[in-house]
C-alpha cells in the first residue's frame, strides 16, 4: 500500500497512545495497530486488554476498570474512574505522543480529551467508535469539538449524521469483523443457540439469569442441540462457575477462532444490544436482542425517544431483529421471541437477507462516505518534529 499524500516520511517510529475500554474496542484497536505496522514502526503506550497485549502494549492499568455502563455501575466506581482519567491525562501530557487514539469508552475518553486539549492543544486526539449521538442527545455531537480532531466511525451512517449535527470531521473506517467473520447464507436446521450476556459486570449481573431462564425453556426444542457462551478470556473461569449449576449444559468458549466457529454453526443467538449484534449480523446469525436497563438508562430511552437499540436495526433503519428491552428481567418475553424465531419459517431468512445488505454497506460504506483505511487517517495527523 502506498503512503497517502501528506503523510510523513516515517523515518522514525510513530509514538502512539491508544486506549480501549472494553473487549470489542480492544479488538478494533489491535486491528488498527496491525494496519499501522504494515507501513510504519509503532511504539505503543496506553490502556488495553488481551488483543492490544498481543500487539505488545503494557497497559497502564486493567482495561476492565473502564468497562461500565449505566449509573448503577458508574456511581460506585466514580472516584476511581476520575483518578484513572487524571492518570491517563498526566501520562499523555508528559509523554507527548505523536497521536492519541481513544477507542470507545466515550465518557472516560471525553473527560481525558478535554483536559489534554486545555494543557496541550497541539497533541492530535482521535476518537475511534463514535458515541451513539444519533440515539442519545444529538447535541452532544457539537461537544466533541474541539476535543477530538477526528472521529473514526464504525457505522456507515455516522459521518453524514456528524456533518448534520455539527460534530467533528468524521470518516467511516469499517469494522474488523467484516474480515474476521465469514458470512453464511444458509440457516442450519439444528445447532447451538449462542448466549451473549455482555462483558461488563453489570450486564452479566442483569442478563445471565435472564438467559438461564430462556435456556431452560428451550432445552428440549427440536432445533436446539446445545447452548454456547462466547466470552473474553478474563471471564472464562467465573462464567464456567456461574453456569455450572444450570440444569442445562452450557459450553463457555473463549478466543476469536472458537467464537467464529460457533457463529458458523449456530441456529440462533440471544444477545444484549451491543457491538456483538453487529458481529452476529456480519456472520449471518439470526438473533433476538435484549437489554435490561437501569433507571438512568431507561429515563434516557424515554427522553430521547430512541428508535432502535440494536445496531442491525439502526443501520437499516428498520425493525429487522426483535428488541426485548426491559426494566425488570422478563424471561417469558425473551423466550417467546426466541421460540418464534426458531419456529416461524420466514423470520430467520428475512433477517439473513437484511444482514447481507448490512454486510455490503459495512464493507463499502456509502456513496457519500466510502470506507477508508483507519491507519491512513491516523498517519494523516502525524507531524514529525
C-alpha positions as a printed Julia matrix, in Angstrom:
385×3 Matrix{Float64}:
   0.0     0.0    0.0
   1.48    3.35  -0.98
   1.75    6.15   1.53
  -1.13    8.63   1.33
  -0.46   12.16   0.22
   0.66   14.38   3.07
   1.9    11.63   5.37
   5.39   11.86   6.87
   8.43   10.06   5.57
   8.29    7.71   8.55
  11.97    7.87   9.31
  11.17    7.28  12.97
   8.57    5.2   14.81
   5.11    6.55  15.46
   4.66    7.1   19.19
   1.02    6.15  19.65
  -1.02    6.41  22.82
  -4.05    4.16  22.46
  -6.84    3.4   24.9
  -9.62    0.81  24.69
 -12.3     0.4   27.31
 -13.84   -3.0   26.58
 -13.19   -6.19  24.58
 -14.85   -5.04  21.34
 -12.87   -1.8   21.38
  -9.71   -3.72  22.25
 -10.1    -5.81  19.09
 -10.69   -2.71  16.95
  -7.63   -1.03  18.5
  -5.42   -4.05  17.87
  -6.56   -4.18  14.24
  -5.64   -0.51  13.87
  -2.14   -1.16  15.25
  -1.69   -4.06  12.83
  -2.67   -1.85   9.9
  -0.29    0.89  11.01
   2.58   -1.58  11.23
   2.11   -2.53   7.6
   3.91    0.72   6.72
   5.23    2.22   9.95
   7.07    1.18  13.11
   4.87    1.88  16.13
   5.74    2.43  19.79
   2.7     1.77  21.97
   1.62    3.15  25.32
  -1.85    3.28  26.77
  -4.61    1.08  28.15
  -5.96   -2.09  26.6
  -6.86   -5.72  27.01
  -5.88   -9.07  25.57
  -5.78   -8.06  21.9
  -3.58   -4.99  22.46
  -1.36   -7.01  24.81
  -0.76   -9.38  21.89
   0.47   -6.31  19.96
   2.98   -5.51  22.7
   1.08   -2.98  24.81
   1.84   -2.96  28.53
  -1.38   -1.46  29.85
  -1.18    1.33  32.41
  -3.91   -0.47  34.36
  -6.55   -3.15  33.89
  -8.79   -2.13  30.99
 -11.79   -3.67  32.73
 -11.83   -0.84  35.27
 -13.36    1.24  32.46
 -15.93   -1.35  31.42
 -19.06    0.12  32.98
 -22.45    1.14  31.63
 -25.31    2.89  33.34
 -25.27    4.98  36.52
 -25.83    1.9   38.68
 -22.41    0.66  37.55
 -20.67    4.04  37.28
 -21.51    5.66  40.62
 -19.77    3.12  42.9
 -16.63    3.38  40.77
 -16.73    7.11  40.07
 -13.83    8.17  42.37
 -11.53    5.56  40.88
 -12.63    6.34  37.32
 -11.84   10.02  37.84
  -8.48    9.08  39.35
  -7.72    6.91  36.3
  -8.76    9.75  34.0
  -6.29   12.03  35.74
  -3.59    9.35  35.44
  -4.15    8.97  31.69
  -4.26   12.74  31.2
  -0.96   13.24  33.02
   0.69   10.39  31.11
  -0.3    11.82  27.73
   0.85   15.34  28.62
   4.15   14.03  30.0
   4.91   11.66  27.12
   3.59   13.92  24.34
   2.8    11.09  21.88
   2.6    11.82  18.16
  -1.05   10.78  18.05
  -3.6     9.74  20.67
  -6.43    7.36  19.76
  -9.28    6.61  22.15
 -11.36    3.58  21.16
 -14.83    3.52  22.66
 -15.08    4.33  26.43
 -16.63    7.58  25.25
 -17.41    9.29  28.56
 -13.99    8.49  30.0
 -12.3     9.48  26.73
 -14.17   12.79  26.55
 -13.14   13.72  30.09
  -9.48   12.99  29.37
  -9.52   14.63  25.93
 -10.97   17.86  27.34
  -8.17   18.18  29.88
  -5.41   17.22  27.45
  -6.67   19.76  24.94
  -6.52   22.5   27.59
  -2.91   21.64  28.5
  -1.54   20.58  25.12
  -3.84   21.51  22.21
  -1.16   20.56  19.67
  -1.41   16.83  20.5
  -3.83   15.3   17.97
  -6.54   13.26  19.66
  -8.75   10.96  17.59
 -11.85    9.1   18.72
 -12.48    5.69  17.2
 -16.04    4.36  17.57
 -18.32    7.35  17.81
 -20.71    7.78  20.73
 -24.28    6.98  19.75
 -25.24   10.64  19.47
 -27.72    9.65  16.76
 -29.67    7.86  19.5
 -28.81    9.73  22.7
 -28.67   13.53  22.92
 -27.73   14.56  19.34
 -26.48   17.92  20.6
 -23.52   16.07  22.11
 -22.03   15.9   18.62
 -21.01   19.55  18.9
 -19.48   18.92  22.34
 -16.95   16.57  20.73
 -15.32   19.61  19.12
 -12.59   20.68  19.68
 -11.68   17.77  21.96
 -11.2    15.41  19.03
  -9.5    16.3   15.76
 -11.4    13.5   14.05
 -13.86   10.71  14.7
 -13.27    7.35  13.02
 -16.72    5.79  12.81
 -17.5     2.08  12.58
 -21.1     2.61  11.43
 -21.62    3.78   7.83
 -24.32    6.38   8.54
 -22.36    8.23  11.25
 -20.24   10.59   9.06
 -23.38   12.08   7.49
 -25.02   12.43  10.88
 -21.96   14.17  12.33
 -21.96   16.68   9.47
 -25.62   17.46  10.04
 -25.23   17.69  13.81
 -22.11   19.87  13.71
 -19.72   17.26  15.06
 -16.01   16.81  14.31
 -14.65   15.65  10.96
 -15.74   12.03  10.7
 -14.68    9.21   8.38
 -16.1     5.71   8.07
 -13.41    3.06   8.69
 -15.49   -0.11   8.72
 -15.26   -2.84  11.32
 -12.59   -5.59  11.52
 -15.32   -8.2   11.98
 -16.15   -7.89   8.27
 -12.85   -9.66   7.6
 -12.71  -11.88  10.67
 -16.19  -13.38  10.24
 -17.38  -15.31   7.22
 -20.95  -14.56   6.15
 -23.19  -17.58   5.77
 -26.41  -17.58   3.79
 -27.68  -21.0    4.89
 -29.52  -21.44   8.18
 -28.78  -24.78   9.9
 -31.78  -26.99  10.62
 -30.34  -27.7   14.06
 -27.45  -26.33  16.06
 -26.4   -24.47  19.2
 -28.0   -21.3   20.48
 -25.46  -18.62  21.35
 -25.98  -16.73  24.59
 -24.26  -13.34  24.73
 -25.0   -11.63  28.06
 -22.35   -8.89  27.73
 -18.9    -8.5   29.22
 -19.4    -5.74  31.79
 -20.05   -6.79  35.39
 -23.4    -5.01  35.48
 -24.52   -6.55  32.2
 -23.67  -10.04  33.38
 -25.48   -9.48  36.67
 -28.64   -8.35  34.88
 -28.65  -10.66  31.86
 -27.18  -14.01  32.87
 -30.21  -15.07  34.99
 -32.5   -13.98  32.13
 -30.61  -16.13  29.65
 -30.56  -19.05  32.07
 -34.37  -18.95  32.15
 -34.51  -18.86  28.35
 -32.03  -21.75  28.0
 -34.04  -23.92  30.38
 -37.25  -23.2   28.47
 -35.67  -24.03  25.09
 -33.54  -27.0   26.15
 -35.89  -29.54  24.54
 -36.65  -27.56  21.39
 -36.08  -29.88  18.38
 -33.79  -27.38  16.62
 -31.59  -26.69  19.65
 -28.63  -29.01  20.22
 -26.77  -27.05  22.91
 -26.03  -23.63  24.37
 -22.74  -21.76  23.96
 -21.47  -18.6   25.67
 -18.51  -16.94  23.9
 -16.64  -14.71  26.35
 -13.29  -12.94  26.87
 -10.54  -15.0   28.5
 -10.71  -12.98  31.72
 -14.33  -14.1   32.27
 -13.94  -17.73  31.29
 -13.35  -19.18  34.75
 -16.01  -17.09  36.51
 -18.63  -17.81  33.83
 -17.95  -21.53  33.95
 -18.5   -21.37  37.68
 -21.71  -19.34  37.3
 -23.28  -21.77  34.79
 -22.05  -24.95  36.49
 -25.33  -25.37  38.38
 -27.62  -24.67  35.4
 -29.93  -27.64  34.75
 -28.94  -27.5   31.08
 -25.32  -27.9   29.89
 -23.61  -24.76  28.61
 -20.26  -24.53  26.84
 -18.23  -21.44  27.74
 -15.68  -20.7   25.0
 -13.04  -18.03  24.52
 -10.94  -16.77  21.63
 -11.85  -15.3   18.26
 -11.41  -18.58  16.38
 -13.79  -20.62  18.54
 -16.28  -17.75  18.55
 -16.26  -17.57  14.74
 -16.77  -21.35  14.56
 -19.68  -21.16  16.99
 -21.29  -18.42  14.91
 -20.92  -20.56  11.79
 -22.77  -23.45  13.47
 -25.4   -21.54  15.48
 -29.07  -21.87  14.72
 -29.79  -18.6   16.57
 -28.38  -16.16  19.1
 -29.69  -14.29  22.13
 -27.59  -11.16  22.61
 -27.51   -7.91  24.54
 -27.91   -4.85  22.34
 -24.25   -4.02  21.83
 -21.43   -4.41  19.33
 -21.88   -8.17  19.33
 -25.19   -7.76  17.47
 -23.24   -6.22  14.58
 -20.8    -9.16  14.63
 -23.71  -11.61  14.55
 -25.23   -9.77  11.59
 -21.91   -9.81   9.73
 -21.79  -13.58  10.27
 -25.41  -14.09   9.19
 -26.69  -15.44  12.52
 -30.42  -14.93  13.23
 -30.9   -13.27  16.61
 -33.1   -11.85  19.3
 -31.66   -8.89  21.18
 -32.4    -7.79  24.72
 -31.32   -5.34  27.37
 -32.28   -4.88  31.0
 -31.75   -1.2   31.71
 -31.09    0.55  34.97
 -33.28    3.53  35.86
 -30.89    6.09  34.36
 -30.71    4.28  31.03
 -34.48    3.87  30.94
 -35.01    7.61  31.51
 -32.76    8.38  28.54
 -34.65    5.9   26.35
 -37.89    7.75  27.05
 -36.41   11.25  26.96
 -34.71   10.88  23.58
 -37.33    8.55  22.1
 -34.67    6.09  20.92
 -35.94    4.47  17.75
 -33.65    1.42  17.72
 -31.29   -0.05  20.32
 -29.86   -2.9   18.22
 -27.21   -1.91  15.68
 -28.61   -4.02  12.78
 -31.91   -2.15  13.12
 -30.17    1.23  13.35
 -28.04    0.58  10.26
 -31.01   -0.45   8.11
 -33.43    1.92   9.85
 -35.98   -0.86  10.17
 -37.15   -3.32  12.84
 -35.26   -6.32  11.48
 -34.37   -8.08  14.75
 -36.55   -8.21  17.88
 -35.56   -5.85  20.7
 -36.74   -7.09  24.09
 -35.95   -4.01  26.17
 -36.84   -4.33  29.83
 -36.72   -2.57  33.19
 -37.15   -5.85  35.05
 -35.98   -9.22  33.68
 -38.84  -10.99  31.88
 -37.68  -14.41  30.76
 -41.06  -15.31  29.31
 -40.99  -12.36  26.86
 -37.45  -13.21  25.75
 -38.18  -16.91  25.41
 -41.3   -16.23  23.37
 -39.33  -14.11  20.88
 -36.6   -16.75  20.53
 -39.14  -19.53  20.1
 -40.86  -17.53  17.37
 -37.52  -17.03  15.62
 -36.89  -20.8   15.72
 -40.39  -21.87  14.71
 -41.62  -19.33  12.13
 -40.41  -20.25   8.63
 -39.99  -16.69   7.36
 -38.4   -14.69  10.22
 -34.84  -16.04  10.14
 -34.49  -15.9    6.32
 -35.75  -12.31   6.35
 -33.12  -11.44   8.94
 -30.35  -13.06   6.9
 -31.4   -11.12   3.8
 -31.16   -7.93   5.83
 -27.78   -8.96   7.22
 -26.48   -9.39   3.67
 -27.4    -5.77   2.96
 -25.69   -4.72   6.18
 -22.53   -6.58   5.24
 -22.41   -4.89   1.82
 -22.68   -1.38   3.24
 -20.25   -2.23   6.06
 -17.68   -3.44   3.52
 -18.07   -0.5    1.14
 -19.53    2.43   3.07
 -21.99    4.78   1.41
 -21.53    6.7   -1.86
 -21.1     9.92   0.16
 -18.79    8.33   2.73
 -16.9     5.33   1.34
 -14.88    3.17   3.68
 -11.32    4.41   4.31
  -8.22    2.87   5.87
  -8.05    3.85   9.56
  -4.24    3.65   9.52
  -4.12    6.35   6.84
  -6.42    8.55   8.89
  -4.12    8.22  11.93
  -0.99    8.87   9.88
  -2.54   11.97   8.34
  -2.41   13.6   11.79
   1.22   12.67  12.45
   3.6    15.59  12.09
   7.22   14.61  12.65
   9.14   17.05  14.76
